[in-house]
Amino acid sequence: MNKTYQPVTTAQLIELMENKACELIDTRSTEAYNGWPLRNEPRGGHIKGARTLPVKWASYIDWIEIVRHKEILPHHKIVLYGYEKDAMVQVARRFEEAGYNDINLYHDFLNEWVADDDLPMEKMEKYQHLVYPAWLSALVAGGTPPHYENGENFVVCHAHYRNYDDYLQGHIPGAIALDTLTLESPETWNRRSPEELKAALEQHGITADTTVIVYGRFSFPNNDDPFPGSAAGHLGAIRSALIMMYAGVKDVRVLNGGIAAWESENLPLTSEITEPLPVKEFGATLPALPQLIVDMEEAKAMIAAPDADIICTRSWPEYIGEVSGYNYIEQKGRIPGAVYVNNGSDAYRMENYQNLDYTTREFNEIIKMWKEAGVTPDKHLAFYCGTGWRGSEAFYNAWLLGWPRVSVFDGGWFEWSNDPKNPVESGIPN
């Protein structure tokens, strides 16, 4: 097997990119790709146009499926770059084993590309709100990780739905348990009233000025238990993040990849209970950001408006009316006039927004998926699903990108379908 790969200079890479003559691949971690300057480089992010293929994915059995899903094909010219030569070579060998023959390495990312402001880079606008395990580990250990200036005024929340055992089986040290039911109502699955939210946040030791980091566990339902508490971990974490932002918590962050990412870095879990330290006053009038959530009448107005869309993030079987998606929703079908973007295979999975390691999918791929469906940042967008959890994950992706007018239609299909006066469609659209 060939162990030597052709080096590419900065000038050559610029020419290849201008001519769209290569697939440029970033072998660093997803957090570096998103914008975190992990080597104290003067500019965080990635070379504009690069795809992300972290070196740790090279050990995955399904590695070639990831590559093909990204439409990176054997006849393409491959250029790899990253922080370390060994990582680039490891990824290069996987490409070679898979029958890719034109493999090249760009070694000057740190010493030339990021140092030259004229060379194009891009990043997720609000990448600081999608944190990584080492960042959170430093915080809970008493350190000061990058882009953090709030001292000891932080709370780490292990999100679960009605399943305290999920917390007891192992959580990040120092994290408190957060039942999503404290933030949303089981009667409507909408967020609770401002008064209830204020009391819940104060009981959990959270003020408007507290930095909150939320995460959950990725596990999914089985045929015998169609709505287990364990399924709520990750989606419940992002749902909780949205509601906290709506309420007025100024600095809410999500652990990218959830507890799975923490464990993949061999960081410790504990079963030791950390009780929340209640506070007397939240410190802001709730909701501070009401525009993040829309209700029924505004959603109907958005459907009719030329400068707005409500975005369905349900699965295809739900959208065409084969299933309702939930054992407690009888009505099948969809909201007429909504724009459809497929979230994944069912009501509990968001594969089209996640990588195999559960980290957030390459954001340019999400943008492409949305734009192909007609979802663009120039409109007011309200994402929805069945009860708000999947819609919250789609919303959070758009919010991280800095899209200016994004929200969640809180009632979603549950509230819409419960009103017989609301129109419903089913079947494959014409």
ChimeraX attribute file (.defattr): number of C-alpha atoms within 10 A of each C-alpha:
attribute: neighborCount
match mode: 1-to-1
recipient: residues
	/A:1	6
	/A:2	8
	/A:3	8
	/A:4	12
	/A:5	17
	/A:6	11
	/A:7	15
	/A:8	18
	/A:9	15
	/A:10	16
	/A:11	8
	/A:12	12
	/A:13	17
	/A:14	14
	/A:15	13
	/A:16	17
	/A:17	15
	/A:18	10
	/A:19	9
	/A:20	11
	/A:21	13
	/A:22	20
	/A:23	20
	/A:24	26
	/A:25	24
	/A:26	24
	/A:27	29
	/A:28	22
	/A:29	19
	/A:30	21
	/A:31	23
	/A:32	23
	/A:33	28
	/A:34	23
	/A:35	21
	/A:36	25
	/A:37	16
	/A:38	15
	/A:39	10
	/A:40	10
	/A:41	14
	/A:42	11
	/A:43	18
	/A:44	22
	/A:45	22
	/A:46	28
	/A:47	20
	/A:48	13
	/A:49	16
	/A:50	21
	/A:51	21
	/A:52	24
	/A:53	23
	/A:54	20
	/A:55	21
	/A:56	15
	/A:57	18
	/A:58	19
	/A:59	11
	/A:60	13
	/A:61	9
	/A:62	11
	/A:63	18
	/A:64	18
	/A:65	11
	/A:66	16
	/A:67	15
	/A:68	11
	/A:69	10
	/A:70	14
	/A:71	11
	/A:72	19
	/A:73	17
	/A:74	16
	/A:75	10
	/A:76	15
	/A:77	17
	/A:78	21
	/A:79	24
	/A:80	27
	/A:81	26
	/A:82	24
	/A:83	18
	/A:84	13
	/A:85	14
	/A:86	11
	/A:87	18
	/A:88	25
	/A:89	21
	/A:90	16
	/A:91	23
	/A:92	27
	/A:93	19
	/A:94	16
	/A:95	21
	/A:96	17
	/A:97	13
	/A:98	13
	/A:99	12
	/A:100	18
	/A:101	17
	/A:102	17
	/A:103	22
	/A:104	21
	/A:105	23
	/A:106	21
	/A:107	20
	/A:108	17
	/A:109	18
	/A:110	18
	/A:111	10
	/A:112	13
	/A:113	18
	/A:114	20
	/A:115	14
	/A:116	12
	/A:117	11
	/A:118	8
	/A:119	13
	/A:120	13
	/A:121	17
	/A:122	16
	/A:123	20
	/A:124	25
	/A:125	15
	/A:126	15
	/A:127	20
	/A:128	20
	/A:129	19
	/A:130	23
	/A:131	20
	/A:132	22
	/A:133	22
	/A:134	13
	/A:135	16
	/A:136	18
	/A:137	17
	/A:138	13
	/A:139	18
	/A:140	18
	/A:141	10
	/A:142	10
	/A:143	14
	/A:144	16
	/A:145	14
	/A:146	15
	/A:147	10
	/A:148	13
	/A:149	10
	/A:150	12
	/A:151	12
	/A:152	13
	/A:153	13
	/A:154	19
	/A:155	22
	/A:156	24
	/A:157	26
	/A:158	29
	/A:159	32
	/A:160	28
	/A:161	21
	/A:162	16
	/A:163	19
	/A:164	16
	/A:165	13
	/A:166	20
	/A:167	26
	/A:168	13
	/A:169	11
	/A:170	17
	/A:171	25
	/A:172	23
	/A:173	18
	/A:174	19
	/A:175	23
	/A:176	22
	/A:177	23
	/A:178	27
	/A:179	23
	/A:180	24
	/A:181	17
	/A:182	20
	/A:183	24
	/A:184	20
	/A:185	14
	/A:186	12
	/A:187	6
	/A:188	13
	/A:189	19
	/A:190	21
	/A:191	26
	/A:192	18
	/A:193	15
	/A:194	16
	/A:195	11
	/A:196	15
	/A:197	21
	/A:198	24
	/A:199	19
	/A:200	19
	/A:201	21
	/A:202	20
	/A:203	18
	/A:204	19
	/A:205	20
	/A:206	27
	/A:207	27
	/A:208	23
	/A:209	17
	/A:210	19
	/A:211	22
	/A:212	22
	/A:213	22
	/A:214	28
	/A:215	31
	/A:216	29
	/A:217	25
	/A:218	17
	/A:219	16
	/A:220	16
	/A:221	16
	/A:222	10
	/A:223	6
	/A:224	7
	/A:225	9
	/A:226	15
	/A:227	18
	/A:228	15
	/A:229	21
	/A:230	23
	/A:231	22
	/A:232	27
	/A:233	28
	/A:234	31
	/A:235	27
	/A:236	30
	/A:237	30
	/A:238	28
	/A:239	27
	/A:240	29
	/A:241	26
	/A:242	24
	/A:243	24
	/A:244	27
	/A:245	20
	/A:246	21
	/A:247	26
	/A:248	22
	/A:249	26
	/A:250	17
	/A:251	19
	/A:252	24
	/A:253	21
	/A:254	24
	/A:255	25
	/A:256	25
	/A:257	26
	/A:258	25
	/A:259	23
	/A:260	21
	/A:261	19
	/A:262	22
	/A:263	14
	/A:264	11
	/A:265	10
	/A:266	10
	/A:267	14
	/A:268	12
	/A:269	15
	/A:270	14
	/A:271	14
	/A:272	15
	/A:273	15
	/A:274	11
	/A:275	12
	/A:276	19
	/A:277	12
	/A:278	15
	/A:279	15
	/A:280	11
	/A:281	15
	/A:282	23
	/A:283	15
	/A:284	14
	/A:285	13
	/A:286	19
	/A:287	20
	/A:288	17
	/A:289	16
	/A:290	14
	/A:291	12
	/A:292	22
	/A:293	22
	/A:294	23
	/A:295	15
	/A:296	14
	/A:297	8
	/A:298	13
	/A:299	25
	/A:300	17
	/A:301	13
	/A:302	21
	/A:303	20
	/A:304	13
	/A:305	12
	/A:306	10
	/A:307	11
	/A:308	21
	/A:309	25
	/A:310	30
	/A:311	29
	/A:312	27
	/A:313	30
	/A:314	30
	/A:315	23
	/A:316	18
	/A:317	19
	/A:318	25
	/A:319	26
	/A:320	18
	/A:321	18
	/A:322	13
	/A:323	19
	/A:324	24
	/A:325	23
	/A:326	18
	/A:327	9
	/A:328	9
	/A:329	15
	/A:330	12
	/A:331	18
	/A:332	20
	/A:333	20
	/A:334	25
	/A:335	22
	/A:336	12
	/A:337	16
	/A:338	20
	/A:339	18
	/A:340	21
	/A:341	23
	/A:342	22
	/A:343	24
	/A:344	18
	/A:345	15
	/A:346	17
	/A:347	24
	/A:348	23
	/A:349	21
	/A:350	22
	/A:351	16
	/A:352	18
	/A:353	22
	/A:354	19
	/A:355	16
	/A:356	14
	/A:357	16
	/A:358	18
	/A:359	19
	/A:360	21
	/A:361	18
	/A:362	19
	/A:363	21
	/A:364	16
	/A:365	14
	/A:366	18
	/A:367	17
	/A:368	13
	/A:369	16
	/A:370	19
	/A:371	13
	/A:372	11
	/A:373	14
	/A:374	14
	/A:375	21
	/A:376	17
	/A:377	18
	/A:378	11
	/A:379	18
	/A:380	19
	/A:381	29
	/A:382	30
	/A:383	33
	/A:384	29
	/A:385	28
	/A:386	26
	/A:387	20
	/A:388	27
	/A:389	28
	/A:390	28
	/A:391	28
	/A:392	30
	/A:393	27
	/A:394	27
	/A:395	28
	/A:396	23
	/A:397	21
	/A:398	25
	/A:399	19
	/A:400	16
	/A:401	18
	/A:402	15
	/A:403	17
	/A:404	13
	/A:405	16
	/A:406	25
	/A:407	27
	/A:408	30
	/A:409	28
	/A:410	28
	/A:411	24
	/A:412	28
	/A:413	26
	/A:414	22
	/A:415	18
	/A:416	18
	/A:417	22
	/A:418	13
	/A:419	9
	/A:420	9
	/A:421	8
	/A:422	12
	/A:423	12
	/A:424	17
	/A:425	15
	/A:426	15
	/A:427	13
	/A:428	10
	/A:429	7
	/A:430	3
